[in-house]
Amino acid sequence: MKPYRPAFALKNFPSLAPSTPPISVQNVETFIDARSIKTGFDPNTCRSNFMVENLLRKGNLSKARQVFDQMPNRNTVSTNMMISGYVKSGDLLKARHMFDTMLDRTAVTWTIIIGGYVQKSQFHEAFKLFAEMRRHDTQPDPVTFATLLSGCNGAEADNELVQVHGLVLKLGYHSSIIICNSLVDSYCKTDHLDFASRVFEDMPERDSVSFNALINGFAKDGLTEDAITIFLQMQKLGFKPSDFTFAGVLSAAIRLNDLAFGQQIHGFLVKTGFVGNVFVGNALLDFYSKYDCLVEAGKLFDEMPDLDGISYNVIITCYAWSGQHEEAISLFRELQFTGFNRRQFPFATMLSIAANVLDLRMGQQIHSLAIVTTADSELVVGNSLVDMYAKCGRFEEAEKIFRSLAKRSTVPWTAIISGYVQRGFHEEGLNLFNEMHKASVRADQATFASILKASANLASLSLGKQIYSFVIRSGYMSNVFSGSALLDMYAKCGSIEDSIQLFQYMSERNIVSWNALISAHAQNGDAKATLDSFEKMVQSGFQPDSVSFLSVLSACSHCGLVQEGLRYFRTMTRIHNLVPKKEHYASMVDMLCRSGRFNEAEKLMDEMPFDPDEIMWSSVLNSCRIHKNQELARKAADQLFSMEVLRDAAAYVSMSNIYAAAGQWDNVGKVKKAMRECGIRKVPAYSWVEIRHKLHVFSANDMLHPQMEEIRKKIEMLSKQMEKEGYKPDTSCALHDVDENIKIESLKYHSERLAIAFALISTPEGSPILVIKNLRACTDCHAAIKVISKIIRREITVRDSSRFHHFKDGICSCGDYW
């Protein structure tokens, strides 16, 4: 090994070397060794310390430890270096063991180990060590205070922060700029901006770091104007801004909702040369992305001289939020060929794309990459995985990941609950909500929106009211989204009066709440109220969106308002600059076909910018059944049967019913044979009613209910009364080639009639009845329920797969147009 030559170091700093007389290399060596001896340092120890320091600098911790263990005489510097080496490598256990075995500890020793716990986010342990340091009569220096204070990042450190501040004042460090800057920063991070401002104002001397700490503190807490005022004051006093300054100012500009101000800062960055700084560039990129300025963000990203993983994360997220998934995916592929930390890739964003477009294969690929990089252990990635698998209907995988999460906050609970609800598994979603409540996890507005949707789809008004009380107790009643979900729940439970009342009491309304009201009226078949609400929304200054128009077109379709529907469809593009989506065209096709205007419907399907889908051809087929248009029905059926995948057997059933109504039983047999060959089964019809907080489900000709004998007696009694009122069964609805009397008998026991009969024997006289059916009600049941409502003098509401029917005094709200 070459001997250590201290003179070489001195040559690089001639001002440190004596000018006269010149000293030879030998004399310098003697001079350095003499100083070592004079100050109590063994020269061999010094040389070994230099070797340990050099090895640690190169990252060779094990070799450094070997040299350290072989040293005959070690000093405090030796041990401090090794403790620091372990801390920097993340091995806090070995660092602490070495610290605990030390007999002679200096302020530097204590500061190093305190810093180790701060880096590991173990502030309370760091504070305990600081307290122990004081008990050992070791005086902390400014670096010790700054190190400890850097760990005060949350409300849990409030008490310790105040104690440290008191000690700073007691020891006379209140004028130390490094400590004061740390205090300002810590008070900002613990949301005590009043204390931070007071320390800042009392500082005898400030620097750029002082201003940066307060600017970022104000910006983080949403006090944008205060942050910008401090920035302007900083400029006026002549302090030079840094990259941290501009990051804080741009963060404030995002909350300020002032694009022009951010653009002024951009110009200032160009002028001062900071725009080339990757840290500042990322902050500017984030600013433009939050304002949905895709063009500006894309241009800035392309022009940035230096990029890092954060740059890619921000721009990918920007494109994802704006729905430009192809651009986001393309940039993610590009990111994989960079040398940036793969663990920091935007996995959560990419998983959200896969969830939104229901691309399971893409989600699984992202999952695999996250596993390889160990990023799947990150909570935000784990939450996104739960959301992706739940939305794609892979609940086994979603539950497995959900149960393995280290911490189950509101986010993953809501993700899996909403996944079940969106897929129609309402009871499973509600069961998970109960489990969430038992686990003492606080629900948020998104959770409530999902479970309110579940209770709405189950038409469980009592359950909805229980959730309503949850919403009030949780403090979310003032939240416009929770209020809108509650409004929707009341509407889907047939309680339109409660929906209207809730809307009137809402202190804040937005497009979502207006859409909920418009949809409520549309679902309940009140076209006049639907159109009136739409016009009032426009008069209130809200711009209708695609959801608004979908409800309006649906109301026009169900109520036969063809001319009004055509007019509103035209205003979408001509007045409101909205491009009609496939679902808007589907509503128009349904509206025209319901009114028998098949030529116009076919013309619209030919002219629209995409091919007719299953929903459109199913609407055509259903209307052909009503208007007995067999020719077009066969065309629609051919189109449906040629599709690779059908949602269900509805198309086959409709065509079978058309043939059955015409008495063409051979053709009925052929359709049913085709269904069997394709492995398609008809969805069984069932209805349910809620009695005393319990749902009772019935199917046609059901014999399983424990009170079935009483139910059938009630139906027989009603049948005699109905006959006196002039009701005659429509046997064309009994779609089986059997005797006429058997057809009449089978019609009596359709699922909705069983549910109504059970409600009649289980509820007080005069109380309203709500029945839900999973399929469309037949024309005979519709006629029968009208008569029943007149006989029993009760309001009966039936919600089928298409709409609400409110029966009262022998009249239905649909006006028999359905």
C-alpha positions in Angstrom: 0.0 0.0 0.0 1.3 3.5 -0.9 2.1 5.7 2.2 -0.4 8.4 3.0 0.9 11.8 1.8 -0.8 14.7 3.5 1.2 17.3 1.5 -0.7 16.3 -1.7 -3.9 17.6 0.0 -2.3 20.8 1.0 -1.1 21.5 -2.6 -4.7 21.7 -3.7 -5.3 24.5 -1.2 -2.1 26.7 -1.3 -3.7 29.4 0.9 -3.8 26.9 3.8 0.0 26.2 3.5 2.6 28.5 5.1 4.1 30.9 2.5 7.6 30.9 4.1 9.8 29.0 4.7 8.9 26.2 2.3 8.5 22.8 4.0 9.6 19.6 2.6 7.4 16.6 2.3 9.2 15.0 5.2 8.8 18.1 7.4 5.1 18.2 6.5 4.6 14.6 7.4 6.4 15.2 10.7 4.3 18.4 11.3 1.0 16.5 10.8 2.1 13.6 13.0 3.3 16.0 15.7 -0.1 17.7 15.7 -1.8 14.4 16.0 0.3 13.5 19.1 -0.1 16.9 20.6 -3.9 16.7 20.4 -3.9 13.2 21.8 -4.4 11.3 18.6 -2.5 8.2 17.8 -1.0 8.6 14.3 -1.9 4.9 13.5 -5.5 5.6 14.5 -5.6 8.7 12.3 -4.4 6.7 9.3 -6.9 3.9 10.0 -9.6 6.5 10.3 -8.8 7.9 7.0 -8.9 4.4 5.5 -12.3 3.7 7.1 -13.6 7.0 5.9 -12.4 6.3 2.3 -14.0 2.9 2.3 -17.3 4.2 3.6 -17.3 6.9 1.0 -16.9 4.2 -1.7 -19.8 2.3 -0.1 -17.7 -0.7 1.0 -19.2 -1.0 4.5 -18.0 -4.6 5.2 -14.4 -3.8 4.3 -14.6 -0.6 6.5 -15.8 -2.7 9.4 -12.9 -5.1 8.9 -10.4 -2.2 9.1 -12.3 -0.8 12.1 -12.2 -4.2 14.0 -8.4 -4.6 13.3 -7.6 -1.1 14.8 -5.6 -1.6 18.0 -6.7 1.8 19.3 -10.0 3.5 18.2 -11.2 6.9 19.1 -14.6 8.6 19.0 -14.1 9.6 15.4 -13.6 6.0 14.4 -16.8 4.8 16.0 -18.8 7.8 14.8 -17.8 7.1 11.2 -18.9 3.5 11.5 -22.3 4.4 13.1 -22.8 6.9 10.3 -21.9 4.2 7.8 -24.6 1.9 9.2 -27.2 4.7 9.4 -26.6 5.6 5.7 -26.9 2.0 4.7 -30.2 1.7 6.5 -28.9 -0.8 9.1 -30.2 1.0 12.2 -29.9 -2.1 14.3 -26.1 -2.4 14.0 -25.8 1.4 14.3 -27.7 1.3 17.6 -25.8 -1.7 18.9 -22.5 0.1 18.3 -23.9 3.3 19.8 -25.0 1.5 23.0 -21.5 0.0 23.5 -19.8 3.4 23.3 -18.4 4.8 26.5 -17.4 8.2 25.2 -20.1 9.9 23.2 -20.0 13.4 21.8 -22.7 15.7 20.4 -21.8 14.4 17.0 -22.4 10.7 18.1 -25.8 11.6 19.5 -26.7 13.6 16.4 -25.8 10.7 14.0 -28.0 8.2 15.8 -30.9 10.6 16.3 -30.6 11.3 12.5 -30.9 7.6 11.8 -34.2 7.3 13.6 -35.5 10.5 12.0 -34.7 9.0 8.5 -36.7 5.9 9.5 -39.6 8.1 10.5 -39.3 7.0 14.1 -39.5 10.4 15.6 -40.6 9.4 19.1 -37.5 7.1 19.4 -35.3 10.0 18.2 -36.8 12.3 20.8 -36.2 9.7 23.5 -32.5 9.6 22.5 -32.4 13.4 22.6 -33.9 13.4 26.1 -31.3 10.8 27.1 -28.5 13.0 25.6 -29.6 15.8 27.9 -29.6 13.5 30.9 -26.0 12.6 30.0 -25.1 16.3 30.2 -24.1 16.4 26.5 -24.9 19.8 25.1 -26.8 19.7 21.7 -25.4 21.9 19.0 -27.4 23.6 16.2 -26.9 20.6 13.9 -28.4 18.3 16.6 -31.5 20.6 16.9 -31.8 20.8 13.1 -31.6 17.0 12.7 -34.2 16.3 15.4 -36.6 19.0 14.1 -36.4 17.6 10.6 -38.4 14.6 12.0 -41.3 16.7 13.3 -43.7 16.1 10.3 -47.1 15.4 11.9 -49.5 16.3 14.6 -48.2 13.4 16.7 -45.0 15.4 17.3 -46.8 18.6 18.6 -45.8 18.2 22.3 -42.2 17.3 21.5 -41.8 20.2 19.1 -43.0 22.7 21.8 -40.5 21.2 24.3 -37.6 21.4 21.8 -38.5 25.0 21.0 -38.5 25.8 24.8 -35.0 24.3 25.1 -33.8 26.3 22.2 -34.8 29.5 23.9 -33.4 28.3 27.3 -30.0 27.5 25.7 -29.8 30.8 23.9 -30.0 29.4 20.4 -33.0 31.6 19.4 -30.7 33.6 17.1 -29.2 30.6 15.3 -30.5 30.8 11.7 -30.2 27.0 11.1 -32.3 26.2 14.2 -34.9 29.0 13.5 -35.3 27.7 9.9 -35.8 24.2 11.2 -38.4 25.5 13.7 -40.3 27.4 11.0 -40.2 24.3 8.8 -41.4 22.0 11.6 -44.3 24.2 12.7 -45.4 24.4 9.0 -45.3 20.6 8.7 -47.3 20.1 11.9 -49.9 22.7 10.7 -49.0 25.4 13.2 -48.6 28.2 10.8 -49.3 30.8 13.5 -46.2 29.6 15.4 -44.2 29.3 12.2 -45.0 32.9 11.3 -44.1 34.1 14.8 -40.7 32.4 14.7 -40.2 33.8 11.2 -41.0 37.4 12.3 -38.8 37.2 15.5 -35.7 36.0 13.6 -32.9 38.5 13.8 -31.5 37.2 10.6 -33.1 35.4 7.7 -32.0 33.7 4.5 -33.6 32.2 1.4 -34.2 28.9 3.4 -36.3 30.9 5.9 -38.6 32.3 3.2 -38.8 28.9 1.4 -40.0 27.1 4.6 -42.8 29.6 5.1 -43.8 29.8 1.4 -44.1 26.0 1.2 -45.9 25.8 4.5 -48.5 28.3 3.4 -48.9 26.7 0.0 -49.3 23.2 1.6 -52.0 24.5 3.9 -54.0 26.2 1.1 -53.1 29.7 2.2 -52.1 30.6 -1.4 -52.3 34.4 -1.0 -50.1 34.4 2.1 -47.6 32.2 0.3 -47.4 34.6 -2.7 -47.2 37.6 -0.4 -44.1 36.1 1.3 -42.6 35.3 -2.1 -43.1 39.0 -3.2 -41.6 40.1 0.1 -38.6 37.8 -0.5 -38.1 39.4 -3.9 -38.4 42.9 -2.5 -35.8 42.3 0.1 -33.3 40.9 -2.5 -33.2 37.3 -1.4 -32.3 35.0 -4.2 -35.0 32.4 -4.9 -34.1 28.7 -5.2 -35.7 25.7 -6.8 -37.6 25.1 -3.5 -39.0 28.6 -3.7 -40.5 28.1 -7.1 -41.8 24.7 -6.2 -43.8 26.3 -3.3 -45.0 29.2 -5.4 -46.2 26.9 -8.2 -48.0 24.7 -5.6 -49.7 27.9 -4.4 -50.6 28.9 -7.9 -52.4 25.6 -8.4 -54.8 26.3 -5.5 -55.1 30.0 -6.6 -57.0 28.9 -9.6 -55.2 31.5 -11.7 -53.6 30.1 -14.8 -52.3 33.5 -15.9 -50.3 33.9 -12.6 -48.7 30.5 -13.1 -47.7 31.5 -16.7 -46.1 34.7 -15.3 -44.0 32.5 -13.0 -43.1 30.3 -16.0 -41.8 33.5 -17.7 -39.9 34.5 -14.6 -38.3 31.0 -14.5 -37.2 31.3 -18.1 -35.7 34.8 -17.3 -33.8 33.5 -14.3 -32.6 30.3 -15.9 -34.4 28.0 -13.4 -36.6 26.5 -16.1 -33.8 24.0 -16.9 -33.8 22.8 -13.3 -35.5 19.4 -13.3 -37.0 20.0 -9.8 -38.5 23.3 -10.9 -39.5 21.8 -14.3 -41.4 19.0 -12.6 -43.3 21.6 -10.4 -44.2 23.6 -13.5 -45.2 20.4 -15.3 -47.5 19.5 -12.3 -49.0 23.0 -12.4 -50.0 22.7 -16.1 -51.3 19.2 -15.5 -53.6 20.3 -12.7 -55.0 23.0 -15.0 -55.6 20.3 -17.7 -53.3 22.2 -20.0 -52.2 19.1 -21.9 -50.7 21.0 -24.8 -48.5 23.2 -22.6 -47.6 20.2 -20.3 -46.6 18.1 -23.3 -44.5 20.9 -24.9 -42.8 21.6 -21.6 -42.0 17.9 -21.1 -40.5 17.6 -24.6 -38.4 20.8 -24.1 -37.0 19.9 -20.6 -33.2 19.4 -20.9 -33.2 17.0 -18.0 -35.9 14.5 -17.0 -36.3 12.1 -14.1 -38.8 9.5 -12.9 -41.0 12.2 -11.4 -41.2 14.0 -14.8 -42.6 10.9 -16.4 -44.9 10.2 -13.5 -46.5 13.7 -13.7 -47.0 13.7 -17.5 -48.3 10.2 -17.5 -50.8 11.0 -14.8 -51.7 14.2 -16.6 -52.7 12.3 -19.8 -54.5 9.6 -17.7 -56.6 12.1 -15.9 -57.6 13.7 -19.2 -58.7 10.3 -20.6 -55.9 10.2 -23.1 -54.9 6.7 -22.2 -53.0 5.8 -25.4 -50.6 8.7 -24.8 -50.2 7.7 -21.1 -49.5 4.0 -22.1 -47.0 5.1 -24.8 -45.0 7.2 -22.3 -45.1 4.4 -19.7 -43.5 2.1 -22.3 -40.9 4.7 -23.0 -40.2 5.1 -19.2 -39.4 1.4 -18.9 -36.4 1.9 -21.2 -34.9 4.6 -19.0 -32.6 4.0 -16.1 -34.9 5.6 -13.6 -35.9 3.8 -10.4 -38.4 1.2 -11.5 -40.0 1.0 -8.1 -41.1 4.6 -8.4 -43.0 4.0 -11.7 -46.6 5.4 -11.8 -48.1 1.9 -11.2 -51.2 3.4 -9.4 -52.0 5.6 -12.4 -51.6 2.8 -14.9 -53.7 0.5 -12.8 -56.4 3.2 -12.7 -56.4 3.3 -16.5 -56.8 -0.5 -16.7 -59.7 -0.3 -14.1 -61.5 2.5 -16.0 -61.3 0.8 -19.4 -61.9 -2.7 -17.8 -58.7 -4.0 -19.4 -57.9 -7.0 -17.1 -54.9 -8.2 -19.2 -53.2 -4.8 -19.0 -53.9 -4.6 -15.3 -52.3 -8.1 -14.8 -49.2 -7.0 -16.7 -48.8 -3.9 -14.6 -49.3 -6.1 -11.5 -46.5 -8.4 -12.6 -44.2 -5.5 -13.1 -45.1 -4.1 -9.7 -44.2 -7.5 -8.1 -40.9 -7.6 -9.9 -40.0 -4.2 -8.6 -41.5 -4.9 -5.1 -43.7 -1.8 -5.6 -46.8 -4.0 -4.9 -45.9 -3.6 -1.2 -46.6 0.2 -1.5 -50.0 1.0 0.0 -51.1 3.2 -2.9 -50.2 0.5 -5.4 -52.0 -2.2 -3.3 -55.1 0.0 -3.1 -55.0 0.5 -6.9 -54.7 -3.3 -7.4 -57.8 -3.9 -5.3 -59.7 -1.2 -7.3 -58.6 -2.7 -10.7 -59.4 -6.3 -9.9 -62.8 -5.3 -8.3 -63.8 -3.2 -11.3 -62.8 -6.0 -13.7 -65.0 -8.3 -11.7 -62.1 -10.5 -10.4 -63.3 -10.4 -6.8 -61.2 -13.4 -5.6 -58.0 -11.6 -6.6 -59.3 -8.3 -5.2 -60.2 -9.8 -1.9 -56.9 -11.7 -1.6 -54.9 -8.4 -2.1 -57.3 -6.5 0.1 -56.8 -8.9 3.0 -53.0 -8.8 2.6 -52.8 -5.0 2.8 -50.6 -3.9 5.7 -53.1 -1.0 6.4 -56.7 -1.0 5.2 -57.7 2.6 5.1 -61.0 4.0 3.7 -59.6 3.8 0.1 -59.3 0.0 -0.4 -62.5 -0.6 1.6 -64.4 1.8 -0.7 -62.7 0.3 -3.9 -63.8 -3.2 -3.2 -67.3 -2.1 -2.0 -67.9 0.0 -5.1 -66.6 -2.9 -7.3 -69.2 -5.3 -5.9 -72.0 -2.7 -6.3 -71.0 -1.7 -9.8 -71.1 -5.4 -10.8 -74.6 -5.8 -9.3 -73.5 -7.7 -6.2 -75.3 -5.3 -3.9 -75.7 -7.5 -0.9 -72.0 -8.4 -0.9 -71.1 -4.7 -1.0 -73.4 -4.0 2.0 -71.9 -6.9 3.9 -68.4 -5.4 3.4 -69.7 -2.0 4.5 -70.9 -3.7 7.8 -67.5 -5.3 8.2 -65.8 -1.9 7.5 -68.0 -0.3 10.2 -67.1 -3.0 12.7 -63.4 -2.5 11.9 -63.9 1.2 12.9 -62.8 2.5 9.5 -64.4 5.8 8.7 -66.5 5.9 5.5 -66.2 8.9 3.2 -68.5 10.4 0.6 -67.4 7.8 -2.0 -68.2 4.9 0.3 -71.7 6.4 1.1 -72.3 7.0 -2.6 -71.7 3.3 -3.3 -73.8 1.8 -0.5 -76.6 4.3 -1.2 -76.5 3.0 -4.8 -76.7 -0.6 -3.5 -79.7 0.2 -1.3 -81.3 2.0 -4.2 -80.9 -1.0 -6.6 -82.3 -3.3 -3.9 -85.1 -0.7 -3.4 -84.6 -1.0 0.3 -85.9 2.3 1.6 -85.4 1.4 5.3 -81.8 0.5 4.6 -81.4 3.7 2.7 -82.7 5.7 5.6 -80.3 3.9 8.0 -77.4 4.9 5.7 -78.9 8.4 5.6 -78.4 8.6 9.4 -74.8 7.3 8.9 -74.2 10.2 6.5 -75.5 12.8 8.9 -73.5 11.4 11.8 -70.4 11.3 9.7 -70.8 15.0 8.7 -71.1 14.4 5.0 -74.7 15.6 4.6 -73.5 19.0 3.3 -71.4 17.2 0.7 -73.0 17.7 -2.7 -72.0 14.2 -3.9 -73.4 12.3 -0.9 -76.6 14.4 -1.1 -76.9 13.5 -4.8 -76.5 9.8 -4.1 -79.1 10.0 -1.4 -81.5 11.8 -3.8 -80.9 9.0 -6.3 -81.6 6.4 -3.6 -85.0 7.9 -2.7 -85.9 8.1 -6.4 -85.0 4.5 -7.1 -87.0 3.4 -4.1 -90.0 5.2 -5.6 -90.1 8.0 -3.1 -89.9 10.9 -5.5 -91.4 13.3 -3.0 -88.4 12.7 -0.6 -86.1 13.2 -3.6 -87.6 16.6 -4.4 -87.6 17.7 -0.8 -84.0 16.7 -0.3 -83.0 18.6 -3.5 -84.8 21.7 -2.2 -82.9 21.5 1.2 -79.5 21.1 -0.5 -77.4 24.2 0.5 -75.1 23.6 -2.5 -76.0 22.2 -5.9 -73.9 21.3 -8.9 -74.4 19.5 -12.2 -74.4 16.1 -10.4 -77.2 17.1 -8.0 -79.3 18.6 -10.9 -78.7 15.4 -13.0 -79.8 13.3 -10.0 -83.1 15.2 -9.9 -83.6 15.1 -13.7 -82.9 11.4 -13.6 -85.3 10.9 -10.7 -88.2 12.4 -12.6 -87.2 10.5 -15.8 -87.1 7.1 -14.0 -90.5 7.8 -12.5 -92.0 8.5 -15.9 -92.7 12.2 -15.3 -91.6 13.7 -18.6 -93.0 17.2 -17.8 -91.1 17.4 -14.5 -88.0 16.0 -16.2 -88.0 18.7 -18.9 -88.9 21.5 -16.4 -86.0 20.5 -14.2 -83.6 20.5 -17.2 -84.7 24.0 -18.2 -84.4 25.3 -14.6 -80.9 23.8 -14.4 -79.9 25.7 -17.6 -81.5 28.9 -16.3 -79.4 28.5 -13.1 -76.3 28.8 -15.1 -75.2 25.1 -15.3 -74.1 23.7 -18.6 -75.9 20.4 -19.3 -73.7 17.4 -19.9 -74.2 14.0 -21.7 -75.8 12.6 -18.5 -78.4 15.4 -18.4 -79.4 14.7 -22.0 -79.5 11.0 -21.5 -82.2 11.4 -18.8 -84.2 13.9 -21.0 -84.1 11.5 -24.0 -85.1 8.6 -21.8 -88.1 10.5 -20.4 -89.2 11.5 -23.9 -88.9 7.9 -25.1 -90.9 6.4 -22.2 -93.7 9.1 -22.5 -93.9 9.1 -26.3 -92.7 12.7 -26.7 -91.0 12.1 -30.1 -90.9 15.7 -31.3 -89.5 17.0 -28.0 -86.9 14.2 -28.0 -85.8 15.1 -31.6 -85.5 18.7 -30.6 -83.4 18.1 -27.5 -81.2 15.7 -29.5 -80.5 18.4 -32.0 -79.7 21.0 -29.3 -77.0 18.8 -28.0 -74.7 19.6 -30.9 -76.1 22.9 -32.2 -76.4 24.8 -28.8 -74.4 22.9 -26.2 -71.6 21.6 -28.4 -71.9 18.1 -27.1 -71.1 15.1 -29.3 -73.9 12.4 -28.8 -72.6 9.1 -27.5 -73.7 5.6 -28.4 -76.2 5.6 -25.5 -77.9 8.8 -26.8 -78.4 7.2 -30.2 -79.7 4.1 -28.4 -82.3 6.3 -26.6 -83.3 7.9 -29.9 -83.7 4.5 -31.6 -85.8 3.3 -28.7 -88.0 6.4 -28.8 -88.7 6.1 -32.5 -89.3 2.4 -32.4 -91.7 2.7 -29.5 -93.8 5.1 -31.5 -93.7 2.8 -34.5 -91.5 5.0 -36.6 -89.3 2.2 -37.7 -88.1 3.8 -41.0 -86.7 6.8 -39.2 -85.0 4.6 -36.6 -83.3 2.5 -39.4 -82.2 5.7 -41.1 -80.7 7.1 -37.8 -78.8 3.8 -37.3 -77.5 4.0 -40.9 -76.3 7.6 -40.4 -74.8 7.4 -36.9 -70.9 7.3 -36.6 -70.8 3.7 -35.3 -72.4 0.3 -35.8 -75.7 -0.5 -34.0 -75.0 -2.5 -30.9 -76.9 -5.1 -28.9 -78.9 -2.5 -26.9 -80.1 -0.8 -30.1 -81.2 -4.0 -31.9 -82.8 -5.2 -28.7 -84.9 -2.0 -28.6 -85.9 -2.6 -32.2 -86.8 -6.2 -31.5 -88.9 -5.3 -28.4 -90.8 -2.6 -30.3 -91.4 -5.0 -33.1 -93.1 -7.3 -30.6 -95.4 -4.5 -29.4 -96.2 -3.3 -33.0 -96.2 -6.9 -34.4 -93.6 -6.1 -37.1 -92.3 -9.6 -37.8 -90.3 -8.7 -40.8 -88.1 -6.1 -39.0 -88.1 -8.3 -35.9 -86.4 -11.1 -38.0 -83.8 -8.6 -39.3 -83.1 -7.4 -35.7 -82.9 -11.0 -34.4 -80.5 -12.0 -37.2 -78.2 -9.0 -36.3 -78.3 -10.0 -32.6 -77.8 -13.7 -33.2 -74.7 -13.0 -35.4 -72.9 -11.1 -32.6 -70.1 -13.0 -31.0 -71.2 -12.3 -27.4 -74.7 -11.4 -26.1 -75.2 -10.1 -22.6 -78.1 -12.4 -21.9 -81.0 -14.4 -23.6 -83.2 -11.3 -24.0 -83.0 -11.3 -27.8 -83.9 -15.0 -28.1 -86.7 -14.6 -25.6 -88.2 -11.6 -27.4 -88.1 -13.4 -30.8 -89.7 -16.5 -29.1 -92.4 -14.3 -27.6 -93.1 -12.7 -31.0 -93.6 -16.1 -32.6 -95.6 -17.3 -29.6 -98.0 -14.3 -29.7 -98.6 -15.1 -33.4 -99.2 -18.8 -32.6 -96.1 -19.9 -34.6 -95.1 -22.6 -32.2 -92.8 -24.4 -34.6 -90.7 -21.2 -34.8 -90.8 -20.9 -31.0 -89.3 -24.4 -30.8 -86.6 -23.5 -33.3 -85.6 -20.4 -31.3 -85.5 -22.4 -28.1 -83.4 -25.1 -29.8 -80.9 -22.4 -30.9 -80.7 -21.1 -27.4 -79.8 -24.6 -26.1 -77.2 -25.1 -28.8 -75.6 -21.7 -27.9 -75.7 -22.6 -24.2 -77.8 -19.5 -23.5 -80.4 -19.7 -20.7 -83.3 -17.4 -20.1 -82.9 -15.1 -17.0 -85.7 -16.2 -14.6 -88.1 -13.5 -13.7 -88.4 -12.6 -10.0 -89.9 -9.9 -7.9 -89.2 -8.8 -4.3 -90.8 -6.6 -1.7 -89.4 -5.3 1.6 -91.5 -6.0 4.7 -90.2 -5.1 8.1 -86.6 -4.6 7.0 -86.5 -8.0 5.2 -86.6 -8.7 1.5 -89.0 -11.4 0.3 -88.2 -12.7 -3.2 -90.8 -14.5 -5.4 -90.6 -16.2 -8.8 -93.5 -17.2 -11.1 -95.6 -20.1 -9.7 -93.5 -19.9 -6.5 -94.3 -22.5 -3.8 -91.4 -22.0 -1.5 -92.5 -19.0 0.6 -93.6 -20.2 4.1 -96.8 -18.1 3.8 -97.6 -19.3 0.3 -101.0 -20.8 1.2 -102.2 -17.4 2.6 -100.7 -15.6 -0.5 -102.6 -17.9 -2.9 -105.9 -17.4 -1.0 -105.4 -13.6 -1.3 -104.8 -14.0 -5.1 -108.0 -16.1 -5.5 -110.0 -13.5 -3.6 -108.6 -10.7 -5.7 -109.3 -12.6 -8.9 -113.0 -12.8 -8.1 -113.1 -9.1 -7.4 -111.1 -8.3 -10.5 -113.6 -10.3 -12.6 -116.5 -8.2 -11.2 -114.5 -5.0 -12.2 -114.4 -6.2 -15.8 -110.8 -7.6 -15.9 -110.2 -10.2 -18.6 -106.8 -12.1 -18.7 -104.7 -11.5 -21.8 -103.6 -15.0 -22.5 -101.2 -13.9 -25.3 -98.9 -13.1 -22.4 -98.8 -16.8 -21.4 -96.2 -17.9 -23.9 -96.7 -21.7 -23.8 -98.6 -24.0 -26.2 -101.1 -25.2 -23.5 -104.8 -25.1 -22.8 -106.4 -21.7 -22.4 -107.5 -22.4 -18.8 -104.0 -23.3 -17.9 -102.7 -20.1 -19.4 -105.2 -18.1 -17.3 -104.2 -19.9 -14.2 -100.5 -19.4 -14.8 -100.9 -15.6 -15.3 -102.4 -15.3 -11.7 -99.1 -16.4 -10.2 -96.6 -14.2 -12.0 -93.9 -13.0 -9.5 -95.1 -9.4 -9.2 -98.6 -10.5 -8.3 -97.3 -12.9 -5.6 -95.2 -10.1 -4.1 -98.3 -7.7 -4.1 -100.5 -10.3 -2.5 -97.8 -11.0 0.2 -97.5 -7.2 0.9 -101.3 -7.0 1.2 -101.5 -9.6 3.9 -98.4 -8.3 5.7 -98.9 -4.5 5.9 -101.6 -2.2 7.3 -104.5 -1.2 5.1 -103.9 2.0 3.1 -100.1 1.8 3.2 -98.3 2.1 -0.1 -96.7 -1.0 -1.7 -93.4 -1.0 -3.6 -92.4 -4.1 -5.7 -89.2 -4.5 -7.7 -89.0 -6.8 -10.7 -85.8 -7.7 -12.5 -87.4 -8.0 -15.9 -90.1 -6.0 -17.8 -93.6 -6.5 -16.5 -96.0 -8.2 -19.0 -99.1 -6.4 -20.4 -101.5 -8.7 -18.5 -99.8 -8.0 -15.1 -99.9 -4.3 -15.9 -103.6 -4.4 -16.6 -104.2 -6.6 -13.5 -102.3 -4.3 -11.1 -104.3 -1.3 -12.3 -107.5 -3.1 -11.3 -106.0 -4.3 -8.0 -105.0 -0.7 -7.1 -108.6 0.3 -7.6 -110.0 -2.6 -5.5 -107.7 -2.2 -2.5 -107.5 1.6 -2.7 -103.8 1.6 -2.2 -100.9 3.1 -4.3 -98.8 0.3 -5.8 -95.5 1.1 -7.3 -93.7 -1.4 -9.5 -90.2 -0.8 -10.6 -89.3 -3.1 -13.5 -86.1 -3.3 -15.6 -87.3 -0.3 -17.7 -89.0 2.2 -15.4 -91.4 2.9 -12.5 -95.1 2.3 -12.8 -97.2 4.1 -10.1 -100.7 2.5 -9.9 -103.5 4.4 -8.1 -107.3 4.2 -8.4 -107.0 2.0 -11.5 -104.6 4.3 -13.4 -100.9 3.9 -14.1 -98.5 6.9 -14.3 -97.2 5.6 -17.6 -100.5 6.3 -19.3 -100.2 2.8 -20.8 -97.4 4.0 -23.0 -94.5 1.6 -22.1 
